[in-house]
Amino acid sequence: MSDNAHLQLDHVVKHFGGLTATNDLSFDVKHGESLGLIGPNGAGKTTIFNLIMGEYRQDSGDILYQNQSITKLPTHARILKGVTRTYQVPRPFSEMSVLENIQIGLMPNQLREMIFQGPDRQKEEEIARNVGLSEQDFNRPPTELSIGDLRKLELARALATNPSLMLLDEVFAGLTLAEIAQIAELINKKRQEGMTFIIISHDLRSLEPLIDRAIAMSFGSIVAQGTFSEVISDQHVQKTYLGDS
């Protein structure tokens, strides 16, 4: 494990009944690095995100954030430390407007101002615009958004927590090429500001320029890791993920 690791998974095991979702899994992500997780459905990628966020608890092993174990911390405590995620299936609060959804993420940092001065929409609007949401959507409920705009809202809600580590789960799914380019530009901007990313994506063409390194998984285990080209060229990856015979 690296001394410069932002996040470390150390021999993490998770079972669901007789199924091993993560099998003695160990890897780290350096500060400011962007790591891609690839693999077929059921490989364990989203389970890793659930474990990092504390939504699942591993059966054994440890998860360290900035060299401190977070294994026993609840999800909200991990978010306050700077870890956040998006979901493959967006999970907005349907009874709230777009801006109100973003405001929920801002609350830990702005609670005092909201109580004593009333809510300030400026920050929410800035985040919404940065992810490509239009002003006409600000007061709409999420039920009126397209799948592409729901993914933008999911990203906005994550950014509102002021993270240093973002876990992006299929952030490009359902987006047009123009929307993908816009989100990719935002990710690159945040990387330049020092944010760390772990990105799950089946859209390998869009993923490649956004990552420094890739890990390929199959049945809860790492089957290849290295640069994107090294991983994609791996024979096991081509057989299990790309479908080569």
C-alpha positions in Angstrom: 0.0 0.0 0.0 1.2 3.5 -0.8 2.0 6.1 1.9 0.4 8.7 -0.4 -2.9 6.7 -0.6 -6.1 8.7 -0.3 -8.1 5.5 0.0 -7.0 1.9 0.8 -8.9 -1.3 0.6 -7.0 -3.9 2.6 -8.0 -7.6 2.1 -11.7 -6.7 1.9 -14.1 -9.7 1.8 -17.9 -9.4 1.4 -20.3 -12.4 1.1 -24.0 -12.4 0.3 -25.1 -15.9 1.4 -23.0 -18.3 -0.7 -21.9 -15.6 -3.1 -18.5 -13.9 -2.7 -19.0 -10.3 -3.9 -15.5 -9.1 -3.1 -12.7 -11.7 -2.7 -9.8 -10.6 -0.5 -9.7 -7.3 -2.4 -6.8 -4.9 -1.9 -6.0 -1.7 -3.8 -5.3 1.9 -3.2 -6.0 5.3 -4.8 -3.5 8.1 -4.5 -4.4 11.7 -3.7 -5.5 13.4 -7.0 -5.6 10.2 -8.9 -8.4 9.0 -11.1 -9.0 5.3 -11.1 -11.3 3.4 -13.4 -13.2 0.3 -12.4 -14.3 -1.9 -15.3 -15.8 -5.4 -15.6 -19.0 -7.1 -16.5 -22.2 -6.8 -14.6 -21.9 -8.7 -11.3 -18.2 -8.3 -11.1 -18.5 -6.5 -7.7 -17.8 -2.9 -8.8 -20.9 -1.2 -7.2 -20.5 -3.4 -4.1 -17.1 -1.8 -3.7 -18.7 1.6 -3.7 -21.3 0.4 -1.2 -18.5 -0.8 1.1 -16.5 2.4 0.8 -19.5 4.5 1.7 -20.5 2.2 4.6 -23.8 1.2 3.0 -22.5 -2.4 3.3 -20.2 -3.7 6.0 -17.4 -6.0 4.9 -17.1 -9.4 6.5 -13.3 -9.0 7.0 -10.6 -6.6 5.9 -10.2 -2.9 6.4 -11.0 0.4 4.5 -8.7 3.3 5.2 -9.3 6.9 4.3 -6.2 9.2 4.6 -4.5 6.4 6.5 -7.2 6.1 9.1 -9.7 3.2 9.3 -13.3 4.2 8.5 -14.6 0.7 8.7 -16.8 1.4 11.8 -18.0 4.8 10.6 -21.6 5.3 9.5 -22.2 6.7 6.0 -22.9 10.3 7.1 -19.6 10.4 8.9 -17.7 9.3 5.8 -19.5 12.0 3.8 -18.4 14.6 6.3 -14.8 13.4 6.0 -15.0 14.1 2.2 -16.2 10.9 0.6 -19.2 11.0 -1.7 -20.8 9.0 -4.5 -23.3 8.9 -7.3 -25.7 6.0 -8.0 -26.2 4.0 -11.1 -29.9 4.5 -10.6 -30.4 8.1 -9.6 -31.9 8.6 -6.1 -33.2 12.2 -5.8 -35.8 13.3 -3.4 -38.8 13.4 -5.7 -40.9 15.7 -3.5 -38.2 18.4 -3.6 -37.1 20.7 -6.5 -33.8 20.4 -8.3 -32.3 23.2 -6.2 -33.7 21.8 -3.0 -32.1 18.4 -3.8 -28.7 20.2 -4.2 -29.3 22.2 -1.0 -29.5 19.0 1.0 -25.9 18.3 0.2 -24.9 21.8 1.2 -26.6 21.7 4.6 -23.7 20.5 6.8 -21.6 23.5 5.6 -24.4 26.0 5.5 -26.8 25.1 8.3 -25.9 28.1 10.4 -26.5 30.5 7.5 -29.7 28.8 6.5 -31.1 29.0 10.1 -30.1 32.6 10.8 -30.2 34.2 7.3 -32.4 32.0 5.2 -31.3 29.8 2.3 -28.9 31.3 -0.2 -29.6 29.9 -3.7 -26.4 31.2 -5.2 -24.3 28.1 -4.4 -26.9 25.7 -5.5 -27.4 27.5 -8.8 -23.7 27.6 -9.4 -23.4 23.8 -8.9 -26.5 23.1 -11.0 -25.0 25.2 -13.9 -21.6 23.5 -13.6 -23.1 20.1 -14.3 -25.2 21.4 -17.2 -28.6 21.8 -15.7 -30.6 24.6 -17.2 -32.2 27.4 -15.3 -35.7 26.3 -16.3 -35.1 23.0 -14.4 -34.1 24.7 -11.1 -37.6 24.7 -9.6 -38.9 21.5 -11.2 -39.2 18.2 -9.4 -36.9 15.4 -10.5 -39.8 13.5 -11.9 -39.9 16.0 -14.8 -36.3 15.5 -15.7 -34.9 13.3 -18.5 -32.5 10.5 -17.5 -29.6 12.6 -18.7 -30.6 15.5 -16.4 -31.2 13.1 -13.6 -27.6 12.0 -13.9 -26.5 15.6 -13.8 -28.6 16.2 -10.7 -27.0 13.1 -9.1 -23.6 14.6 -9.8 -24.6 18.0 -8.5 -25.9 16.5 -5.2 -22.5 14.7 -4.8 -20.5 17.9 -5.5 -22.6 19.8 -3.0 -21.1 17.8 -0.1 -17.7 19.4 -0.9 -15.9 16.1 -1.4 -12.2 15.3 -1.8 -13.0 11.8 -3.1 -15.8 11.1 -5.6 -17.1 7.7 -6.5 -18.9 7.9 -9.9 -21.2 5.0 -10.8 -22.0 4.9 -14.6 -22.2 8.7 -14.7 -22.3 8.8 -18.5 -25.2 6.3 -18.9 -28.1 7.9 -20.8 -26.2 11.1 -21.7 -25.7 12.5 -25.2 -22.3 13.0 -26.7 -22.5 16.7 -25.9 -23.5 16.0 -22.3 -20.7 13.4 -21.9 -18.2 16.0 -23.1 -19.6 18.6 -20.6 -19.4 16.2 -17.6 -15.9 15.0 -18.7 -14.8 18.7 -18.8 -16.1 19.1 -15.2 -14.4 16.0 -14.0 -11.1 17.2 -15.5 -11.5 20.6 -13.9 -12.1 19.0 -10.5 -9.0 16.7 -11.0 -6.9 19.8 -11.7 -8.2 21.2 -8.4 -6.9 18.1 -6.6 -10.0 15.9 -6.3 -9.6 12.1 -6.3 -12.0 9.9 -8.4 -13.0 6.3 -8.7 -15.1 5.9 -11.8 -17.2 2.9 -12.9 -18.2 3.0 -16.5 -19.1 0.7 -19.4 -18.4 3.6 -21.7 -14.8 2.8 -22.2 -14.2 5.4 -24.9 -15.3 8.2 -22.6 -13.6 6.7 -19.5 -10.1 6.3 -21.0 -9.1 10.0 -21.1 -10.4 10.6 -17.6 -8.3 8.0 -15.7 -4.7 7.5 -14.8 -5.1 3.8 -14.1 -7.6 1.0 -14.5 -8.6 -2.1 -12.5 -10.6 -4.8 -14.2 -12.7 -7.1 -12.0 -14.4 -10.4 -12.4 -16.5 -12.3 -9.8 -15.2 -10.0 -7.0 -11.5 -10.3 -7.8 -9.0 -8.1 -9.6 -8.0 -9.8 -12.8 -5.8 -6.9 -14.3 -4.6 -3.5 -13.3 -2.4 -0.9 -14.8 -2.8 1.8 -17.5 -6.0 1.7 -19.5 -4.2 0.2 -22.6 -2.5 -2.4 -20.5 -5.7 -3.6 -18.9 -7.7 -3.6 -22.1 -5.0 -5.6 -23.8 -4.9 -8.3 -21.0 -6.1 -11.6 -22.4 -8.2 -12.4 -19.4 -10.0 -9.1 -19.6 -10.7 -9.5 -23.3 -12.1 -13.0 -22.6 -14.3 -12.2 -19.6 -15.2 -8.5 -20.3 -14.9 -7.8 -24.0 -16.2 -11.2 -25.0 -13.3 -12.4 -27.1 -13.0 -16.2 -27.4 
